Amino acid sequence: MKKLLNQLLLAALILSTDSCDKNYDYQGHSHRIVHVVGFQYAADTPETETDTAKYWKNGIGIDITGGHTNADASSVFVASHDVYIAGYEGSNSFSTMAMYWKNGIPVTLSSNPGSGNSIFISGHDVYVAGSEMKDGGGNHIAKYWKNSVAVNLTDGTNGAIASSIFIEGHSVYVAGTEYSGANSVAKYWKDGVAINLTDGSHSASANSIFVTHGDVYVAGVVSNGTNDVAVYWKNGVIANLTNGNYYAQAVSIFVSGGDVYVAGSEISATDYKAKYWKNGIVVNLSNNPSSAQSVFVVGHDVYVAGSERIGSLYTAKYWKNGISINLTDGTNRAQANSIFVEN
């Protein structure tokens, strides 16, 4: 009953069309709607220690799932005022299934344990990238689903994950990571054909992909043998964002007007600090322990979703042009994973 009520409330929030809501940009002045998804600890079921998938529209939050099993909302995409959210939800206490929700209505994608990590809408087609355990157990297979029909990117010989998906024209681009031997390889697939970004001599991962005018941008991480370096690739050519003296990660990339924006974090002394890079120039978002998970750019405005520690717990939030907007009050652990802004 609680799950049904959550779905009805979520659908009502998504489909609300009053003029005030249409013209409201949370902590802003233009006619924009800010959509954010993530998770929050389900305080009403502490004995199970589960996370609830969450959705915020202009700062107003609603549970996507009921909090009885672990769930997470990883990615959000808005098309024709319909809100699509990818993630996972537990089928029991120990396994999760790849999912997406359209206006609060769930669609299960995997038949084996898996996760939906990224969603993209092109025309009437719904694409979700993620992973699913191979039949009979063992390794996870990197894959994407087009309108719920699975397309395998790996065969399960090695463990793999698809982290991000982007459609340009008739081509499907997917970024991800495949594990081979001691190290992992960062790669992307174009229409199912794999392009390696690293050679496996050091562990690496590809976390986010953006394609514009045929140019392929991928954000990720490459180990230097001691620390992970935040990087991005343009058409396979690597650019370092950090110097490798501290552990860092690049998890989201967005290209606008020829400018390249990458969101991530870097450890400083003992704590992570959220930041983004514009054309390789760093912009620090917080002096507190924090992480940046997703970047979205509209005009001259830069939106970054993530989390920041307040007291002993992490609060879900986003930053607009460096100004912090809290989505939760710090009572329960929470994180914002993905942001999408409508004009």
C-alpha positions as CSV (number, residue, x, y, z in Angstrom):
1,M,0.0,0.0,0.0
2,K,2.8,2.4,0.8
3,K,4.5,1.6,-2.5
4,L,1.3,2.4,-4.4
5,L,0.9,5.6,-2.5
6,N,4.5,6.6,-3.3
7,Q,3.9,6.0,-7.0
8,L,0.7,8.0,-7.0
9,L,2.4,10.9,-5.2
10,L,5.4,10.7,-7.6
11,A,3.2,10.8,-10.6
12,A,1.3,13.8,-9.3
13,L,4.6,15.6,-8.6
14,I,5.9,14.8,-12.1
15,L,2.8,15.7,-13.9
16,S,1.9,18.9,-12.0
17,T,1.4,21.7,-14.6
18,D,0.4,24.8,-12.6
19,S,1.9,27.9,-14.0
20,C,3.9,28.7,-10.8
21,D,5.6,25.3,-11.0
22,K,6.4,25.7,-14.7
23,N,8.1,29.0,-14.2
24,Y,10.0,28.2,-11.0
25,D,13.7,27.5,-10.9
26,Y,14.7,26.5,-7.4
27,Q,17.3,29.1,-6.3
28,G,17.2,30.8,-9.7
29,H,15.4,33.3,-11.9
30,S,14.6,31.6,-15.2
31,H,11.8,29.4,-16.4
32,R,13.5,26.1,-15.5
33,I,12.6,22.9,-13.8
34,V,15.4,21.1,-11.9
35,H,15.0,17.3,-11.7
36,V,17.3,15.4,-9.3
37,V,17.4,11.7,-8.3
38,G,19.4,9.7,-5.8
39,F,18.8,7.8,-2.6
40,Q,18.1,8.4,1.1
41,Y,18.4,6.1,4.0
42,A,15.1,4.7,5.0
43,A,14.9,5.8,8.7
44,D,11.5,4.0,9.2
45,T,13.2,0.6,8.7
46,P,16.5,0.8,10.5
47,E,16.6,-2.9,11.2
48,T,17.1,-3.6,7.4
49,E,19.4,-0.6,6.8
50,T,17.9,0.0,3.4
51,D,18.2,2.9,1.0
52,T,15.1,4.4,-0.7
53,A,15.3,5.7,-4.2
54,K,14.4,9.4,-4.3
55,Y,13.3,12.0,-6.8
56,W,13.3,15.8,-6.3
57,K,11.5,18.3,-8.5
58,N,12.5,21.9,-7.8
59,G,13.6,20.8,-4.4
60,I,10.4,18.9,-3.5
61,G,11.3,15.3,-2.7
62,I,9.3,12.0,-3.0
63,D,10.2,8.4,-2.4
64,I,10.3,6.3,-5.6
65,T,10.4,3.1,-3.6
66,G,9.0,2.0,-0.3
67,G,12.2,1.5,1.7
68,H,11.7,-2.2,2.4
69,T,14.6,-3.4,0.2
70,N,17.6,-1.5,-1.1
71,A,17.0,0.8,-4.0
72,D,18.8,3.6,-5.8
73,A,17.9,6.1,-8.5
74,S,21.0,6.5,-10.7
75,S,20.0,8.6,-13.6
76,V,17.2,11.0,-14.8
77,F,16.1,12.1,-18.2
78,V,13.1,14.3,-19.2
79,A,11.5,14.2,-22.6
80,S,8.2,15.8,-23.6
81,H,7.5,16.5,-19.8
82,D,7.8,12.7,-19.1
83,V,10.3,11.9,-16.4
84,Y,12.4,8.7,-16.8
85,I,14.5,7.4,-13.9
86,A,17.0,4.5,-14.1
87,G,18.2,2.6,-11.1
88,Y,17.7,-0.6,-9.2
89,E,15.4,-2.1,-6.6
90,G,15.9,-5.1,-4.4
91,S,13.9,-8.2,-5.2
92,N,14.8,-9.4,-1.7
93,S,17.3,-8.4,1.0
94,F,20.3,-9.6,-1.0
95,S,19.8,-8.9,-4.7
96,T,18.7,-6.0,-6.8
97,M,17.1,-5.8,-10.2
98,A,17.8,-3.3,-13.0
99,M,14.8,-0.9,-13.3
100,Y,13.5,2.3,-14.8
101,W,10.5,4.3,-13.8
102,K,8.4,6.4,-16.2
103,N,6.4,9.0,-14.3
104,G,6.6,6.8,-11.2
105,I,5.5,3.6,-12.9
106,P,8.2,0.9,-12.5
107,V,9.6,-1.3,-15.4
108,T,11.8,-4.2,-14.4
109,L,14.6,-4.8,-17.0
110,S,16.7,-7.7,-15.6
111,S,15.7,-11.2,-14.8
112,N,18.9,-11.7,-12.9
113,P,20.6,-9.4,-10.3
114,G,21.6,-6.2,-12.0
115,S,21.4,-2.4,-12.1
116,G,20.3,0.4,-14.4
117,N,23.0,3.0,-14.3
118,S,22.1,5.5,-17.1
119,I,19.0,6.4,-19.1
120,F,18.6,8.3,-22.4
121,I,15.4,9.0,-24.4
122,S,15.6,9.3,-28.2
123,G,12.3,9.9,-29.9
124,H,10.0,7.2,-28.6
125,D,12.8,4.9,-27.6
126,V,14.0,4.3,-24.0
127,Y,17.6,3.3,-23.6
128,V,19.0,2.1,-20.2
129,A,22.7,1.1,-19.7
130,G,23.7,-1.1,-16.8
131,S,24.7,-4.6,-16.0
132,E,23.2,-8.0,-15.2
133,M,24.6,-11.2,-13.8
134,K,25.0,-13.9,-16.4
135,D,22.7,-16.9,-16.2
136,G,23.8,-19.3,-13.6
137,G,25.7,-16.7,-11.7
138,G,29.3,-15.5,-12.0
139,N,30.3,-12.3,-13.7
140,H,28.2,-9.4,-14.6
141,I,27.6,-8.6,-18.2
142,A,27.7,-5.0,-19.5
143,K,24.6,-4.3,-21.5
144,Y,21.9,-1.8,-22.4
145,W,18.2,-2.2,-22.9
146,K,16.3,-0.6,-25.8
147,N,12.6,-0.5,-24.9
148,S,13.3,-3.3,-22.4
149,V,15.0,-5.6,-24.9
150,A,18.5,-6.4,-23.8
151,V,21.6,-5.9,-25.9
152,N,24.7,-7.6,-24.5
153,L,28.0,-5.7,-24.8
154,T,30.2,-8.4,-23.2
155,D,29.8,-12.1,-23.0
156,G,30.4,-12.7,-19.3
157,T,33.9,-14.1,-19.7
158,N,35.1,-11.1,-17.7
159,G,33.1,-9.0,-15.3
160,A,31.9,-5.7,-16.9
161,I,29.6,-2.8,-16.3
162,A,28.0,-0.2,-18.6
163,S,28.0,3.1,-16.8
164,S,26.6,5.7,-19.2
165,I,24.7,5.8,-22.5
166,F,24.3,8.5,-25.1
167,I,22.4,8.5,-28.4
168,E,23.5,10.7,-31.4
169,G,21.7,10.2,-34.6
170,H,21.2,6.5,-35.2
171,S,24.2,5.5,-33.1
172,V,24.3,4.2,-29.6
173,Y,27.3,5.0,-27.4
174,V,27.9,3.3,-24.1
175,A,30.8,3.9,-21.7
176,G,31.9,1.3,-19.2
177,T,34.6,-0.9,-17.7
178,E,35.7,-4.5,-18.3
179,Y,37.8,-6.4,-15.8
180,S,40.6,-8.5,-17.2
181,G,43.3,-10.1,-15.0
182,A,44.6,-7.7,-12.3
183,N,43.4,-4.5,-13.9
184,S,40.3,-3.0,-15.4
185,V,40.0,-1.5,-18.8
186,A,38.1,1.8,-19.6
187,K,36.2,1.5,-22.9
188,Y,33.2,2.6,-24.8
189,W,31.0,0.8,-27.3
190,K,29.7,2.4,-30.5
191,D,26.8,0.4,-31.8
192,G,28.1,-2.6,-30.0
193,V,31.7,-2.4,-31.2
194,A,34.2,-1.9,-28.4
195,I,36.8,0.8,-28.4
196,N,39.4,0.5,-25.6
197,L,40.5,3.7,-24.0
198,T,43.3,2.1,-21.9
199,D,45.5,-0.9,-22.5
200,G,45.1,-2.7,-19.2
201,S,48.6,-1.8,-17.9
202,H,46.9,0.2,-15.1
203,S,43.4,-0.1,-13.8
204,A,40.9,2.4,-15.3
205,S,37.2,3.0,-15.6
206,A,35.0,5.0,-18.0
207,N,32.1,6.5,-16.1
208,S,30.3,9.0,-18.3
209,I,29.9,9.7,-22.1
210,F,28.8,12.7,-24.1
211,V,28.7,12.9,-27.9
212,T,28.3,16.0,-30.0
213,H,28.9,16.5,-33.7
214,G,30.6,13.1,-33.9
215,D,33.1,13.9,-31.1
216,V,33.1,11.4,-28.3
217,Y,33.9,12.6,-24.8
218,V,34.3,10.2,-21.9
219,A,35.1,10.9,-18.2
220,G,36.7,8.4,-16.0
221,V,39.7,7.4,-13.9
222,V,43.1,6.0,-14.6
223,S,45.4,4.7,-11.8
224,N,49.0,5.8,-11.9
225,G,50.0,2.9,-9.7
226,T,49.6,4.8,-6.5
227,N,46.5,7.0,-6.8
228,D,43.6,7.3,-9.2
229,V,43.8,10.3,-11.6
230,A,40.6,12.0,-12.8
231,V,40.7,12.2,-16.6
232,Y,38.6,12.6,-19.7
233,W,39.1,11.5,-23.3
234,K,38.1,13.3,-26.5
235,N,38.1,10.9,-29.4
236,G,40.4,8.6,-27.4
237,V,43.0,11.3,-26.5
238,I,43.4,11.5,-22.8
239,A,43.5,14.7,-20.7
240,N,44.5,14.6,-17.1
241,L,42.4,16.7,-14.7
242,T,44.4,16.0,-11.5
243,N,48.1,15.5,-11.0
244,G,47.9,12.1,-9.3
245,N,49.3,13.2,-5.9
246,Y,45.9,12.5,-4.3
247,Y,43.1,10.1,-5.1
248,A,40.5,11.6,-7.5
249,Q,37.6,10.6,-9.7
250,A,35.7,12.0,-12.7
251,V,32.2,10.7,-12.9
252,S,30.1,12.9,-15.2
253,I,30.8,14.9,-18.4
254,F,28.8,17.5,-20.3
255,V,29.8,19.5,-23.4
256,S,28.1,22.9,-24.1
257,G,29.2,25.5,-26.6
258,G,32.6,23.8,-27.1
259,D,33.3,23.9,-23.4
260,V,33.9,20.6,-21.5
261,Y,32.6,20.3,-18.0
262,V,33.5,17.3,-15.8
263,A,32.2,16.7,-12.3
264,G,34.0,14.6,-9.7
265,S,36.0,14.8,-6.5
266,E,39.5,14.8,-5.1
267,I,40.8,13.8,-1.7
268,S,42.5,16.5,0.2
269,A,44.3,15.6,3.4
270,T,41.7,13.1,4.7
271,D,38.4,14.1,3.0
272,Y,36.8,14.1,-0.4
273,K,36.0,17.5,-1.9
274,A,33.3,18.0,-4.6
275,K,34.5,19.9,-7.6
276,Y,34.1,20.3,-11.3
277,W,36.5,21.3,-14.1
278,K,35.7,23.6,-17.0
279,N,38.1,23.0,-19.8
280,G,40.5,21.6,-17.3
281,I,40.3,24.5,-14.8
282,V,39.1,23.3,-11.4
283,V,36.1,24.9,-9.6
284,N,35.9,23.8,-5.9
285,L,32.3,23.4,-4.7
286,S,32.8,22.8,-1.0
287,N,35.3,22.9,1.8
288,N,33.5,20.1,3.6
289,P,33.6,16.4,2.9
290,S,31.6,16.1,-0.3
291,S,31.2,14.5,-3.7
292,A,30.0,15.7,-7.1
293,Q,28.1,13.0,-9.1
294,S,26.5,14.7,-12.1
295,V,26.9,17.9,-14.1
296,F,24.3,19.6,-16.4
297,V,24.8,22.9,-18.2
298,V,22.1,25.3,-19.5
299,G,23.4,28.5,-21.1
300,H,25.9,30.0,-18.7
301,D,24.5,28.1,-15.7
302,V,26.3,25.1,-14.3
303,Y,24.3,22.6,-12.2
304,V,26.2,19.9,-10.2
305,A,24.4,17.2,-8.1
306,G,26.1,15.3,-5.2
307,S,26.3,15.3,-1.5
308,E,28.0,17.1,1.4
309,R,28.6,16.0,5.0
310,I,26.7,18.0,7.6
311,G,27.6,16.8,11.1
312,S,28.1,13.0,10.8
313,L,25.8,12.4,7.8
314,Y,25.8,13.2,4.1
315,T,23.1,15.5,2.7
316,A,21.8,15.3,-0.9
317,K,22.2,18.6,-2.7
318,Y,23.1,20.4,-5.9
319,W,25.1,23.5,-6.6
320,K,24.0,26.1,-9.2
321,N,27.0,28.2,-10.3
322,G,28.7,27.2,-7.0
323,I,25.7,28.1,-4.8
324,S,24.6,25.2,-2.6
325,I,21.0,24.0,-2.5
326,N,20.2,21.3,0.1
327,L,17.7,18.6,-0.9
328,T,17.7,16.9,2.5
329,D,18.2,18.2,6.0
330,G,20.9,15.8,7.2
331,T,18.6,13.8,9.4
332,N,19.2,10.7,7.3
333,R,22.1,9.8,5.0
334,A,21.4,10.8,1.4
335,Q,23.0,11.5,-2.0
336,A,22.0,13.1,-5.3
337,N,23.3,11.0,-8.2
338,S,21.9,12.7,-11.3
339,I,20.5,16.1,-12.4
340,F,18.5,17.2,-15.5
341,V,17.3,20.7,-16.1
342,E,14.4,21.7,-18.3
343,N,14.1,25.1,-19.8
